[in-house]
Amino acid sequence: MSGLQRGILQNIGNTSLLALRRVAPDNGARILLKLESENPTGSMKDRMALAMIEQAEAEGRLSEGGSVVEYTGGSTGVSLSLVCAVKAYPLHIVTSDAFSQEKLDHMRILGARLQIVRSESGGMTKQLTQDMIEAARVIAAETGAVWTDQMKNTAPLAAYHRMAEEIWLQTEGDIDGFVQSVGTGGSLRGNAEGLRRKNDQIRIVAVEPAESPVLSGGAPGSHKIDGIGAGYIVPLWQPGIANRIEAVSTQEATAMALRLAREEGVFAGTSTGANVVAAFRLAEELGPKANIVTIMCDTGMKYLKTYGAVLNGGGA
């Protein structure tokens, strides 16, 4: 049967590119959204997780009987949980109550063991990131598990180079700008490198939380945009990789995410909302004929309780 897949991991990548119709700049520029929600866990992090595990296997650090550990705000952990479930590697995740309950539950359902680090502020902070990293380091040292160490791991760059190739083919090379939020920095850097190999005039915009604008030279702070804004300059970040940095608030990101749902039927997380806010700003600079690509990082189904609180007056 030629149409059968050999396994769920074959469905990672080759996602659609959608032109937004109603959530669009007034000047006629087009915003094109890469639908990474089509990946098996509903997140672009599936690309990253598969790349990190396959590299560890290729290098001989991970084989049958081995185990994996990682610290994560959720999406990377869910993606690693999927890959490790398929490949039968026990997975220990260090995460926090600062992140969506849906993600924590998803990881457990896929078989991961979770260690929860409490957030004093209830949001993402530099201290929380550091606490999770240290907890993952200790687990790796004590158990001998392979620590994928997403903040420093360069394996995902090649996966995002392939994503850039998808974007180039889908736009037929008609792309003027690329916008992406910065978590580990891997997706922004990998896509930017891949696209600039095709056309070094493409404008690259990095997005960070306005409450924690460290890439812009500001002070770290607490925010509620899952998956981005670690609170310090992440190792994969390179200052020259972006033409500029846009700071978007949690409130702006949440409002745009809800607008995408109501006007486009695109139900995404808040990092996607932040991306589209920044894409609108870039559209003002590039003008009416510009094509700007940004990323739907994950599905909004990962944030039902978060959005429910906002709709019920609890705030972002």
C-alpha positions as CSV (number, residue, x, y, z in Angstrom):
1,M,0.0,0.0,0.0
2,S,1.9,3.0,-1.3
3,G,0.0,5.5,0.8
4,L,0.9,4.1,4.1
5,Q,3.3,5.8,6.5
6,R,6.0,3.7,8.3
7,G,5.5,5.8,11.4
8,I,4.3,9.0,12.9
9,L,7.7,10.7,12.7
10,Q,7.4,10.8,8.9
11,N,4.7,13.4,9.3
12,I,7.1,15.9,10.8
13,G,7.7,18.9,8.4
14,N,6.4,19.8,5.0
15,T,3.7,22.0,6.6
16,S,1.4,24.4,4.7
17,L,1.8,28.1,4.1
18,L,-1.3,30.1,4.5
19,A,-2.0,33.7,3.3
20,L,-4.0,35.6,6.0
21,R,-7.0,37.2,4.5
22,R,-8.8,39.3,7.1
23,V,-6.0,39.8,9.6
24,A,-3.9,41.7,7.1
25,P,-2.1,45.1,6.9
26,D,-4.0,48.0,5.6
27,N,-1.3,48.8,3.1
28,G,-1.8,45.6,1.1
29,A,1.3,43.7,2.2
30,R,0.7,40.0,2.6
31,I,1.4,38.0,5.8
32,L,2.0,34.3,5.1
33,L,1.7,31.9,8.1
34,K,3.7,28.7,8.2
35,L,1.3,26.2,9.8
36,E,3.6,24.3,12.1
37,S,0.4,23.1,13.9
38,E,0.3,20.4,11.3
39,N,3.2,18.6,12.9
40,P,2.2,15.5,15.0
41,T,2.1,17.3,18.4
42,G,0.8,20.5,16.9
43,S,4.2,22.3,17.2
44,M,7.3,23.3,15.2
45,K,9.3,21.8,18.1
46,D,8.7,18.3,16.5
47,R,11.4,19.2,14.0
48,M,13.8,20.2,16.8
49,A,13.2,17.2,19.0
50,L,13.7,14.7,16.1
51,A,16.9,16.4,15.1
52,M,18.4,16.3,18.6
53,I,17.5,12.6,19.2
54,E,18.8,11.5,15.7
55,Q,22.1,13.4,16.3
56,A,22.6,11.7,19.7
57,E,21.9,8.4,18.0
58,A,24.3,9.1,15.1
59,E,27.0,10.1,17.5
60,G,26.6,6.9,19.6
61,R,25.5,8.8,22.7
62,L,22.0,7.3,22.6
63,S,21.1,3.7,21.8
64,E,18.7,1.0,23.0
65,G,18.4,1.0,26.8
66,G,19.4,4.7,27.0
67,S,17.3,7.5,28.4
68,V,16.9,11.3,27.8
69,V,16.5,14.4,30.0
70,E,15.5,17.9,29.1
71,Y,14.2,21.1,30.7
72,T,11.4,22.8,28.8
73,G,8.5,25.3,28.9
74,G,6.4,22.6,27.3
75,S,6.4,22.4,23.5
76,T,9.9,20.9,23.3
77,G,9.0,18.5,26.1
78,V,5.9,17.4,24.3
79,S,7.8,16.9,21.0
80,L,10.6,15.0,22.8
81,S,7.9,12.9,24.5
82,L,6.5,11.9,21.1
83,V,9.9,11.0,19.6
84,C,11.1,9.1,22.7
85,A,7.8,7.2,22.9
86,V,8.2,6.1,19.3
87,K,11.9,5.2,19.8
88,A,11.3,3.6,23.3
89,Y,13.6,5.9,25.2
90,P,12.6,6.7,28.8
91,L,12.3,10.5,29.1
92,H,12.7,12.7,32.2
93,I,11.3,16.3,31.8
94,V,12.1,19.3,34.0
95,T,9.3,21.9,33.6
96,S,7.3,24.3,35.7
97,D,3.8,25.3,36.8
98,A,4.4,28.6,34.9
99,F,3.5,26.8,31.7
100,S,0.2,25.5,30.4
101,Q,-1.4,22.5,32.1
102,E,-2.3,21.1,28.7
103,K,1.4,20.7,27.8
104,L,2.2,19.1,31.1
105,D,-0.6,16.6,30.7
106,H,0.3,15.9,27.1
107,M,3.9,15.0,28.2
108,R,2.6,12.6,30.8
109,I,0.2,11.0,28.4
110,L,3.1,10.3,26.0
111,G,5.0,8.6,28.9
112,A,7.4,11.3,30.1
113,R,8.3,11.6,33.8
114,L,7.9,15.2,35.0
115,Q,9.8,17.2,37.7
116,I,7.9,20.4,38.4
117,V,9.9,23.5,39.4
118,R,7.7,26.1,41.0
119,S,7.6,29.7,39.6
120,E,7.5,32.3,42.3
121,S,5.9,34.9,40.0
122,G,3.7,32.5,38.1
123,G,5.5,33.5,34.8
124,M,8.6,32.8,32.9
125,T,11.7,34.4,34.5
126,K,15.5,34.2,34.1
127,Q,15.7,32.5,37.6
128,L,13.2,29.9,36.6
129,T,15.1,29.1,33.4
130,Q,18.3,28.7,35.4
131,D,16.6,26.6,38.1
132,M,15.3,24.2,35.4
133,I,18.6,24.0,33.7
134,E,20.4,23.1,36.9
135,A,17.8,20.4,37.7
136,A,18.2,18.8,34.3
137,R,22.0,18.9,34.7
138,V,21.8,17.1,38.1
139,I,19.4,14.4,36.7
140,A,21.8,13.8,33.7
141,A,24.8,13.5,36.1
142,E,23.0,11.2,38.5
143,T,21.3,8.9,36.0
144,G,23.6,9.0,32.9
145,A,20.7,10.1,30.7
146,V,21.5,11.9,27.5
147,W,20.8,15.6,28.1
148,T,19.6,17.2,24.9
149,D,20.3,20.7,26.3
150,Q,18.1,22.5,23.8
151,M,19.5,26.0,24.6
152,K,23.0,24.9,23.3
153,N,22.2,22.1,20.9
154,T,23.0,23.0,17.3
155,A,21.4,19.9,15.8
156,P,18.0,21.7,15.2
157,L,19.7,24.3,12.9
158,A,19.8,21.8,10.0
159,A,16.1,21.0,10.6
160,Y,15.2,24.6,10.4
161,H,17.4,25.0,7.3
162,R,15.1,22.4,5.7
163,M,12.1,24.5,6.9
164,A,13.6,27.5,5.2
165,E,13.8,25.5,2.0
166,E,10.1,24.6,2.3
167,I,9.3,28.3,2.7
168,W,11.4,29.3,-0.3
169,L,9.7,26.7,-2.5
170,Q,6.2,27.6,-1.3
171,T,6.7,31.3,-1.9
172,E,8.6,30.6,-5.2
173,G,11.3,32.9,-3.9
174,D,8.9,35.8,-3.6
175,I,9.6,36.7,0.1
176,D,10.7,40.0,1.5
177,G,10.7,39.4,5.2
178,F,10.8,36.7,7.8
179,V,9.6,37.1,11.4
180,Q,10.1,34.7,14.3
181,S,10.0,34.8,18.1
182,V,13.1,33.7,20.0
183,G,13.1,30.9,22.5
184,T,16.2,28.8,22.1
185,G,17.0,31.0,19.0
186,G,17.3,27.9,16.8
187,S,14.3,28.4,14.6
188,L,15.0,32.1,14.0
189,R,18.7,31.4,13.3
190,G,18.2,28.3,11.2
191,N,15.4,29.8,9.0
192,A,17.3,33.1,8.7
193,E,20.5,31.3,7.6
194,G,18.6,29.1,5.1
195,L,16.6,32.0,3.6
196,R,19.7,34.3,3.3
197,R,21.5,31.7,1.3
198,K,18.8,32.2,-1.2
199,N,18.5,36.0,-1.0
200,D,20.6,38.0,1.5
201,Q,18.2,41.0,1.1
202,I,15.4,39.3,3.0
203,R,14.6,41.3,6.2
204,I,14.8,39.2,9.3
205,V,12.9,40.3,12.5
206,A,13.4,38.6,15.9
207,V,10.5,38.8,18.4
208,E,10.8,38.9,22.2
209,P,8.5,39.7,25.1
210,A,8.2,43.4,25.9
211,E,8.2,42.5,29.6
212,S,11.6,40.8,29.2
213,P,13.4,42.6,26.4
214,V,16.9,41.3,26.9
215,L,17.8,41.0,23.2
216,S,17.1,44.7,22.9
217,G,19.4,45.5,25.9
218,G,16.7,45.7,28.5
219,A,16.2,44.0,31.9
220,P,14.7,40.5,32.2
221,G,11.3,40.2,33.6
222,S,8.3,37.9,34.1
223,H,6.0,37.3,31.1
224,K,3.3,34.8,30.0
225,I,4.2,34.1,26.3
226,D,5.0,30.4,26.5
227,G,8.2,29.2,24.8
228,I,10.0,32.4,24.2
229,G,11.9,35.0,26.3
230,A,14.3,33.0,28.5
231,G,15.3,36.1,30.3
232,Y,19.0,36.1,29.2
233,I,20.9,36.0,25.9
234,V,20.6,32.4,24.8
235,P,23.7,30.7,23.4
236,L,22.3,30.1,19.9
237,W,21.5,33.8,19.5
238,Q,23.7,35.7,17.1
239,P,23.3,39.5,17.1
240,G,23.8,39.8,13.3
241,I,21.2,37.2,12.4
242,A,18.3,39.7,12.7
243,N,18.0,43.1,11.0
244,R,15.9,44.2,14.0
245,I,14.3,43.1,17.2
246,E,10.6,43.7,18.0
247,A,9.3,43.6,21.6
248,V,5.7,42.5,21.9
249,S,3.8,42.4,25.2
250,T,1.9,39.4,26.5
251,Q,-1.4,41.5,26.2
252,E,-0.6,42.3,22.5
253,A,0.3,38.7,21.7
254,T,-2.8,37.3,23.4
255,A,-5.1,39.8,21.7
256,M,-3.7,38.9,18.2
257,A,-3.9,35.2,18.9
258,L,-7.6,35.6,19.7
259,R,-8.1,37.8,16.6
260,L,-6.5,35.1,14.4
261,A,-9.0,32.6,15.9
262,R,-12.0,34.7,15.4
263,E,-11.2,36.2,12.0
264,E,-9.2,33.5,10.3
265,G,-10.2,30.4,12.1
266,V,-6.5,29.9,13.0
267,F,-6.2,28.8,16.7
268,A,-2.7,29.4,17.8
269,G,-0.6,30.0,20.9
270,T,0.5,33.4,22.1
271,S,4.0,33.2,20.5
272,T,2.2,33.1,17.2
273,G,0.2,36.2,18.2
274,A,3.5,37.9,18.9
275,N,4.9,36.9,15.6
276,V,1.9,38.3,13.7
277,V,2.0,41.6,15.7
278,A,5.7,42.0,14.6
279,A,4.9,41.0,11.0
280,F,2.4,43.9,10.9
281,R,5.1,46.3,12.0
282,L,7.5,45.0,9.4
283,A,4.7,45.4,6.8
284,E,4.6,49.1,7.5
285,E,8.3,49.3,6.7
286,L,8.4,47.2,3.6
287,G,5.3,48.5,1.9
288,P,2.3,47.3,-0.1
289,K,3.8,44.6,-2.3
290,A,5.8,42.9,0.4
291,N,5.4,39.2,1.3
292,I,6.2,38.5,4.9
293,V,6.5,35.0,6.3
294,T,6.0,34.2,9.9
295,I,5.4,31.1,11.9
296,M,2.3,29.5,13.6
297,C,4.5,28.0,16.3
298,D,1.9,25.7,17.7
299,T,-1.8,25.1,18.2
300,G,-4.0,27.0,20.6
301,M,-5.3,23.6,21.9
302,K,-2.2,23.6,24.1
303,Y,-3.6,26.7,25.9
304,L,-7.3,26.2,26.5
305,K,-7.2,27.0,30.2
306,T,-5.0,30.1,29.6
307,Y,-7.4,31.5,27.0
308,G,-10.4,30.5,29.1
309,A,-9.0,32.6,32.0
310,V,-8.6,35.6,29.6
311,L,-12.1,35.3,28.2
312,N,-13.5,35.0,31.8
313,G,-11.8,38.2,32.8
314,G,-8.7,36.8,34.4
315,G,-6.2,38.6,32.2
316,A,-3.3,37.3,30.1
